[in-house]
Amino acid sequence: MPAPSQVDLASCADEPIHTPGSIQPHGFLLFMDGEGRLEGWSTNAPASLLPVLQLGRPYAELPLPAASLELIAECAGALTEGECPPAMAAVALDGRDYDAIVHATAGRIVAEFETRMVPADEVALFAVKAHSSIERVRRQRSIDALLESAVRQVREFTGFDRVMAYRFRPDDSGDVVAEARREDLPAFRGQRYPAGDIPAQARRLYVLNTLRMIADIGYAPVPLLGARGAPALDMSFGVLRSVSPIHVEYLQNMGVQASMSVSIVINGRLWGLLACHHMTPKAVPYAIRMAADVLAQVLASTVQSIEARLDAELVERAARVRTDLVESLLVDEEPLDALARHADALLEATGAQAMVCLHNGKVLQHGPIERDVAETIAHALPADATEMLVRQDVKEWPQESQPLLGKWVGLLGLPFDPPGGGWCLLLRTEQIEHVSWAGRPEKSIGYGPLGARLTPRGSFDAWHETVLGLAHPWEPAVLANARLMLSELLRASNARRAQTESTRAQLLAMLGHDLRDPLNSINMAGTLLERGSGGGNQPTLGKRIQSSSNRMQRLIGQVLDMSRIDGGLGLGMLLEPLDLGVLVDDMVDEMRLAYPTIRYEYVNPGVTMVRADAGRMSQVLSNLLSNARHHGQVGHPIRVALKSEPGWATLEVANNGAPIAEDLAANLFNPFKRSSLHNPLNRSGMGLGLYIVATIVREHEGEIAYRHEGGQVVFSVRLPLAEMERAGPT
């Protein structure tokens, strides 16, 4: 005998739930063809009708209340393509009160007579209360407040033990976002359920028939009788339609005895759901249910208005972010600095949780993302990409990077400067990172015969398994704004690149001009020496030749270094043990000899061993001393300090002077600074010195920084101590 297959909510997908062939017993049903001839009825029809119920009999010959006969006649006369919307009338039959609801579907007229236990005057009072509730809901200004108000109002005028508001996501999973309940019931708010909890055909019925009630899930289904071989009755719009046994099992496992669901439909899609639960059987009159249905329509209309307003605000906010960011990119020397300043605004505008930016080999991270994960993401980007890159599933990433991503599986990538490897990467975590686990009720209700899946806990765990490795999808509005942003960022980057090339050309022209002067001096001095007309000026001419040659060597050296850095070759460091104290002592002595009018203050602290390239470190110190000499206040000393701390050596060069302006300080270590052109304090400067110095320090695994302290401009360089120094004395 084969093993039985697992039955769960997914099995609903195979059930003909719109043609169950039975109804709930709190009413009876008749159905007719489009001409009003009887085609079938439920087996619980009242005794007064049973003797006259015959297939093919016209409805007018049935002993039904006049109001219900009028509804059937109106429906038959108003059929359009076999359909007619429902109409209701209060009637009495055999001493019982009914709500008669008549509609037509698929060419058949369906007359349902739902037993009404509540007197008409009480129903009227309920209706007044429901109208007041609708007005309260209509006044809410946010979706969260709207749903909070809706669950409270629906519970108040219907009396259910629990009313929950579900909000569905693009993947059709649903969150319980609002809840009004009896205090002794466990909270379901914050739970999320998989799309499979509402299979596709059930979702279709929720859209078609926006209100559904189960008065008592312990009911015995009432069969429908009809002609043998006739098509099953389509009860998509029925109010008495029988319920899938799997759904019954689901409610039983939650301890629910009666339920009502009210659909929130927007643009033909099931946007949300008001789910009402009662722990004992409960029948809500049709008129009250219709008030709840009207409230849901008000909800849908209000939600649509709020979402339209939020979309407009998002577009406006995104436009501001784009404008501000583009302006910063055009002004700032370093694109990563501009992106860093606008990081929070970018995250807010896109709903991302972290950002990683790349440019010219540099990596910037913002938000709670680890450095190694940021670098993994950087390495997982396609080469030479020019189009926006969107990822939601971990499986969309290169296979080798998947195990290293952690929770960061959602990506919105903007290649804002392809030639420079410029990317702005907005990241989202997998969805389970955002679920409120604290609200998970432990399963306290026993499993039913159809299995553990049909419980709140089981459903939640099934959702958890479904979404592993999936981020929340990027919304259409976010993607549209991101495309606009990418377009503007590319234009800004191209403008920056053109401006940089123009500046580069200007600086190279300046280099040619600056080289011409020392060359002319050398040529003139050489000519005078060659003709022997130097007289007693030979020492002066020699100094001029030496000074001009040194100046040429410095300019050419900077250009060559810049060329190596731009070409990705690095500066070719040879790291060896070096006593930094001796090197600084020698450099300061040279400066004292070369510039006797300037006072240099330095005290050698003793042996300070680092692993460094002596020539390059001399270049670093020479540049910092030159800057201090050019920019320091006349008559004040240049102070040089060297000190050791655990694991690090710190070298500082300070001169008296005003603080550097913030906009200039942010770009001190960038190349081709426009502020360096025609600087009156250093006319031969090209804006490359500090950039090369910073590169040298980075290639030594060190750090360089600027600060203004006590009226002094201070540049500090930190280098790792050599291992023998880190270890300390033995």
N, C-alpha and C positions, 0 to 999 in steps of 0.2 A: 504493500500500500504506500503510495507516495506521501512524503511529508507535506503537511499543510503549509501554504505560503504565508509569509508575514503580512498581517493586515495593519495598515496605519492610515494616516490622513491622506497619503498619496493614493490610496486605493479609491478615494472619492473620484479621482479623475476618470475611473472606469465605470462609475455608477451613472445610470440615467436619472439623475436627481430631479430633473424637471418633469419627468413622466413616471412618478413613483407608483401609480395605479392605486393609491390609497390616500386618505386624508386623516387629519387629526379629528378626534371625536367631539370637539366642542362646537359642532355645527354639522350641517348636511349640505349636499351639493347636487345640482342638476346640470347637465350640459346638453346643448342642442346644436343642430347645424345652423348655417347662416339664415335659413328660412324660419327658424324657430321650432323645428321638429325635434322631438326628444330623441337623444342618442344614448343617454345613460344617466346613472344616478348612484349615489352612495347607499350602501346597505342600511344605513341608520336613518333613512328618510322617515318623517313622521308617519304615524299609523293612518292619519287621514289621507295621506297621499298614496300610500302603497297600492291600494286597489286600482288606482287609475294610471299608474306609471307604466306606460307601454311604449316600446320603441316606435318612433315615427309619429307619435301623437303631437299635435300642435300645442304649443305652450299655453295658448289662450283657453284650452279646454281643461287646464289643470286648476284645481281649487286652491290657488295661491292668493295671498293678499293682493289687493288692487295696486298698491304702491310698487310691489315687486313686478307685477305684470307690466306696469307702465315702464319700468326700467328695462325689461327685456324687449319691449316694443321699441323703445328709443334706441337701444343698442343695435337691434336688427336693422333699423332704418338708418343708422349712422355708420354702418360698416364701411371701412375704407381699407382696401387690400386685405380684407379678412381681420382687421384689427379695430378695436374700440376701447377707449380708456374706461377705467372703472367708475361707476356711480353708485351711491349708497342711499338707502332709505331705511328708516326704523319701521319694523312691522311686527305683528303678533300672529302666531299660528298655534292652534291647539293649546291655547293658554300660556304660551311661552313667548318671551320677547326675543326678537332677532334683529341683527343688523344685516340687511340684504345688500350684498355687493355684487354687481353685475358687470362683466367685462367680456370682451371677445378677443380671441387669439387664434391664429392659424385657421380662420374661417369658422371657428366654433364659438358659440355663446355659452359662457359659464356663469351660472347663478349660484352664489354661495350664501348660505344662511348661517351666520355665526351667532351662537347663543350669547345674549347679553345679560349678565348677572346684576349689573349696576343700574339703578333707576335713572330715568332720563334727566331728572332734576340734578342728580349728582354729576352726571356727565356734563351738564351745562356749567356747573360750578368748576369742574375740572378744566373745561374749555376756557373759561375766563382766566383761571390761574395760568394756563398754558400761554394765552395771549400775552399776559404780563411777563412771563418768562422769555418769550420771543423778543419783546422790546428790550429787556435787560441784555440779552445776548447781542442784539443788534448794535448796542452802544460801545462794545469793546473795540479797542484800537490795535491790539496785537493778536496774533494767532494763538499764542499760549494763553492769554487772558480769555480769548474767545472760547477755547475748548474747556478751560477751567470753569467758566461760567455755564457753558452748555451742560456739562455733566452734573453740576449742582442743580440746575433748573429742571433737567429731565428727571432726575431722581425725586425732586420735590413734587412735581405734578403727576408722576406715575407711581411712586412709592416703591420702586425696586430697591433691593438690598445693596446692589452695587451697580454703578454706571461708569463705564470706562470709555475714554476716547482713544481710538487708534489713529495713528498717522502713518500712511504707507510711504515707503521709499521708492526710488526708481526701480529697484530690483524686486519690488512687491513684498519685501519683508515689512513687518509693521511694528511700531513702538507704541506702548501704552504711555501716552504723554500727559494724561489727566485722569483723575479718578475721584469719585465721591462714593463712599461706602459706609456700611455699618462698622462701628469701631472694633467689633470683635472678629472681623474678617481679615485675612492676611492681605497685605498690599501687593498689587500687581504692577503698580506704576514703576516705570523704568525698565520693564521687561521688553525684550524684543523677540518676535516670533518669525519663523521662516515663511517664505512665500508659499510653501507647500501646505501651510495650515489652511489656506483658502485656495483650493485648486482652481484651475482656469475656468471650469464651467460653473463652479460656485461663485467665482468673482463676476462672471457674466450675469448670473441671476441677481447678485447684489446691485449691479448697475441697472438692470431692467426693472426690478421690483425693489424699490429702495427701503421697504419696511417689511420685517419678517418677525412673527411671534410664534413661540412655542409655549403653550399655556401649561403643559405638564409633560415632562419628558418621559414619565412612566406610562404614557398612554398606550392603548392597544390600537394599532392602525385600523381604520375602517376601509374595507375594499370598495372599489368602484365597479359597478356592473355596466356592461355595454354589449354591443353586438359582437359576436365571435368574429375574429379576424380584422376588426376595425382598428385603425391606428390608435395608439395609446394617447390619452388626453394630455396635452401640453399644459402644465400648471405653472409655467414660469411666473405668471402674474397672480397666482392664487394666494388667498390668505389662509386657507386651510391645508395647503399642501403638506403631505407627510414629510418626515425628516429622515435623512440618511442615518442608519443605525450607527455609523462611525461617528457622526457628529453627536448623536445621543450619548455614545460612550465617552466622548471627550467631555461633555458637560457633566455627566455623572461622576467622572473622575475628579472634577473640580467641586463636587458637592452641590451642583446647580440643579434645581428642579423646574425652573421656568426661565425663559430668556426672550429678549427682544433685541433686534439689531436694526439700526437706522443708518442707511448709507449716506455718505457725503460724496457726491459725484460732481466733478469739475471737468468740463470739456470732454464728457463721455468716458472719463477714467475714474476708477474708485480711488479717491484721494484719501478718504478716512472712513471711520466707522464709529458709531456710538453703540457699544455693546452693553446691554442691561441684563443683570443676573438676579435671580431670586432663589432663596434657599428652600422655598416651599412652592407648590403650584400657584400660579397667578395668571388671571385673565385680565387684560387691559382692553377696555372698550375700543371699538374701531375709531370713534371720533377722537378719543384721546391719542390713539396711535397716529392718526392723521395730523394732530397738532404737533406731535414729535416729528413727523415727516416734514411738515411745513418749517419747523425749527431747523431741520437739517438742510432744507433748501436755502433758508436765510443764512445758515452757516456757510454753505457752499458759495453763495453770492458774496458774503462778507470776506471769506477767505480769498476769493478771487480778487476782490478789490484790494485787500491788504497785500497780497502777493504782487499785484501790479504795482502798487506803491513801493514795495520793497525792491522790486526789480528796477524801478525808475531810480530809486535812491542808490542801488548798487551801481547802476550805469553812471550816475552822477559822481559817486564816490570813486569809482574806477577811473573816470575821466580826470578827476582831480589828481589821483595818484599818478596817472600817466603823465599829465602835464608837469607836475612837480618833479617826477623822476627824470623826464627828458630834459628839463631845464638844468637839473643838477648834473646830468651826464655831459651836457654841453659846456658847463662852467668848470666842473671839477677836473683835476688832472688825472685822478685815478677812478675808473668806473666802479670798482669794488667799494670804494668809500661812499659813492653816491647810493649804490644799492643797499649798503649797510644802514645808511641814515633813513631810508624809506622801507626798511625790512618789515617793521610792524604794520605799516599801512598796507603793504603788499600781502601780508598774511591775512589781514582782516578782509581785504577786498576779494580774496580768492578762497577763503575758508581752509587755507593750508595750516599745518602745525609747525613747519620748519622750512628753512630756505638754505640752499647751498648755491654759491655763485663762484664761477671760474673765470679767470682772465689772465692770459699770458703766463700760464703755469701756476698762478696763485689760486688758493682755495679759501673761500670765506664761508663760514657756517653761522647760522642764526637760529636759535631755538634749541629745544632739548634733543639734539642729535649729536651722537658721538663723532669724534674726528675721524676714526677709522671707517665708520659707516659712510661719512661724507666723501671720503676718498674712494671708497668702493663704488659709490654712485657715480663719482666723476669718471672713473675708469670704465664704467658700463655704458657710457654714452657713445652713440655712433659718430664716426669720423665724418667731417665735412657736412654735417647736417645744417640745413637752412630752413627747415619747416618745424613747426611746433610739435613737440613730442609728448604724447599722452599715454600714461600707463596706469592701470587700476589693479591688475592681477600680478602676483609675484611671478606667474608663469610667463608674463610678457617680457621679463628681464632676461638678459643673457644667462645661460644655465650656470656658468661658473660663479656669477655674482649672487645668485638666489639665496644660498645659505648664509651670506654675509650681510643681507639687508636688514635683518631683524624685523621690526614692525613697520619699517618705512617702505611700503610697497606701492603707494600711489604717487605718481609723478606727473607734473605739468612743467615741461622743459621749454624754455624760450632761448634759442641761440641768437643772442642779440648782437654778437660780433664774431661771425665765423672765422675771419682771417686771424683774429687774436685768440681763438678758442674761448670766446666769451659766452657763457651760459648763465641764465638765471633759472634755478631749479626750485620749484615749489612742491612741497612734499606733504603727503597725508599718510597717517598710520592705518593699519588694517582696522576694520570696523570694530572688532571686539575690544579695542583699546578705549572706546567711548561709551560702552554700556555700563550702566550703574549696577554693579554686581551686588551691592548692599541690599537691593530690593528683592533678591531672589528668594522666594519662599521655599523652604525645604519641603519635599513632598510628604504630606501627612495623610494623604488619602490613598487607599489601596488601589492596586492596578485592577482594571476591568479585564474581561475576557479577551479583548482585542489588543492588549499589550501596554507596555510602559510608555510607548511613544505618545499616547493620548493623555498626557498630563501637562500641567504648566511647566513643571521642571523638565520633563522629557522633551517638550516642544522647545524650550529655551536651549537645552543642550543640543538639540538637532540644529537649531539656528547657528549655534556656536560652531558646530562642525561644518556647516554650510559655508560660512564666511571666512574661514581660516585663509589667510593670504590674500584677502580682498579688501581694498580700500573703498571708502564711500565714493561713488562715481562723481566725476567732475560735472557740475551742473551746466546745462547749455548756456546760461547767461555768463557764467564764469569763463567758459571756453570762448564765447564770442568776444568778451572783453579782453581775454588773453591774446587773441589774434590781433585785435587792434593795438594792444600794447606792444606786441612783437614788431608789428609794422613800424610803429613810431620809434621803438628802440633801435631798429635797424637803420632808420633814417638818421637818428642821432649819432649812432656809431659811425656811419659813413661820413657824417659831417665832422665828427671828431677826428676821424682818420685823415680826412682832407686837411683839416686845420693842423694836425700834427705834422703831416708831410710839408705843409707850408712853413711851419715853424722850424722843422728840420732843415729845409732848404735855406731859410734865413740864417740859421745858426751856422750851417756849412759855409754860407757866403761870408758870415762874420769870421769864421775860422780862416778862410782864404785871406780876408783883409788883415786879420791879426797876425797871420804868418808873414804877410808881405812886409810889415814894419820891421820885425827882427831880421828878416832876410836882407832888407835894404841896409839896416845898421851893420850887419856882418859884412855885406859887400863893400860898403863905404869904408869900414875900418880896415878890411883886407886890402883895398886899393891904396889907402894911405900908407899902410905898412909896406906894400909892394914898392911904392915909389920912394920909400924912405923918408917921407915928409911928416912922419909922425912926431919928430922932434922929441921933446921930453914927455909926450903924451902916451907913450907905449903902454904903461900900466893902465891908464884910463881906457885906452882902446881894447886892451885885453879883457878888462872887466866887462866892457860893453859886449864884446863877442861872447863871453861866458854867460852873461845875463840873458842875452837874446837867444843863445842856443838852449839854455835851460827852459826859457819860456816856450820855445818851439817844441822842445822835447815833451814838456808837460801837455801842451795842446794836442800834439799828435798822439801821445800816450792815451789821453782821454778818449779820443776818437777811436783808436784801436781797441781799447777796452770796451767801449760801447758796441763796437762791431761784433766783438766776440760774444757779448751778452745777448745782443739781438739775434745772433746766429745760433743761440742755444749751446755754445761751446763751453760756457763758463770761463773763469779767469785762470784756470790751470794752476790751482794751489798745490804747493809742496809743503805739507804740514810736518814740522819737525819740532822737537823740544826747544823752547825759546824762553829765555829769561826776559820777560816783558819789562821789568824794571831797568835792565841795562839798555834795552832798545830806546825806552822813553828818555833815559838820562842822556844818551848820545844825541837824540833828535833835539832835545831842549838846548844842549850845548851848541849844536849847529845853528839853531835859531838865534841864540845869544850873540854868536859871532857875526851872523849875517845881518842882524837887526839890533845893533848895540843901543839904539835909543828906546827900545821896548824892554820893559822889565818882565821877565818870566819867573814865576814862582813854582818850584817843584822840589819835593823832598823824596828821595828814593827810599821806598819802604823796605828794601831788601829783595831777596830772591822771590820772584813771582813767576813760576813756571807754567807755561801754556803750550799747547801744540799749535803752531802757527807757521805761516809763511812770512819770514822776516821782511822780505821786500814789500809784500802787500801790506803788512801791518805798518811799515814805515810810511807807505802811501796813505793809509788811513789817518795816522797821526799828523802827517804833513798837511793833509787837506784840512783837518780840524784846526790846526794851528794857523794855517793861512786864513781860514774864515774868521778866526778870532782876531787876527791882525788887521784884516780889512774892515771888520764891522765893530770892533771894540772901541770904546771911548778913549780918546787920546789922553795920555797921562796916567792911565790906570793899568795895573799889571794884568798879564794873562796867567791864569792859575791852572796848573796841571796837577792832578791827583791820581794816585794808583793805590788801590786797596784790595785786600782779599777777604772773601767770606766763604762759608762752606760751599765748595764746588765751583766757585766763580771768582774771576778777577774782574774788577770794575775800573775802567780808565775814564776820567772826566777831564774835559777841557772847558774852562769858563772864562768869560770876559764881561766886563761891565757894559751894559747896554739895555735899551728898552726891549720889552717882549716882542717877539715876532707876531705879526697879526695872525689871527686864527685861520683865515682862509689861506695864508701862505704857509703856516705851520703844518696844515693838513697835507701839503704837497711837497714838503722839504726834500723827501727822499725819492721823488719822481724825476724822470729825465725830461729834458726839453721844456723846462718851466718858462712860461712866458715872462714871469717876473725877473728872470735872469738876464733878459735882453737889455743891453744898454744900462746895466746897473751902475750908477755913478760911483759906488763904493768898490766895485770890482769890474771894471770895464772889459777886461779880457775873459771874464767868467762865461761859461757856456751852459751852466745849469746841469752839468753832468757829474760834477765832483761828488756831491753827497749821494747821488744815485749809485755811483760806482763804489763809494765807501760802504753804503748799506749792503750792496751785493757782496763785497768782500767779507763783511761781518757775517752775513747769512751763510756764506760758504764755509765759514769757520764755526758754524752752528751757534753763533752768538746773536746778540741783540743790540740795536742802537736806538737811542731815544733823545728827544729834546725836551727841556723844561726851562722855565724862567723862575728863578728863586733868589730872593735877597738882592734884587736889582741886577742879577747876573744872568746872562744867556749861558746855559749849560748843555753840552752834548756829552752823553755817557755811552760807553761801549762796554758790554758785558761779554766775556769770553769764558768758556769752560776751562777750569784748571786742568793741567796734565794729571794723569792718573796718580803719579807719585805725590802730587800736591794734595789731591783729594783724599788720599789714604792717610795723610798726616804722618808725624814721626812714629817710628817703630821702636 
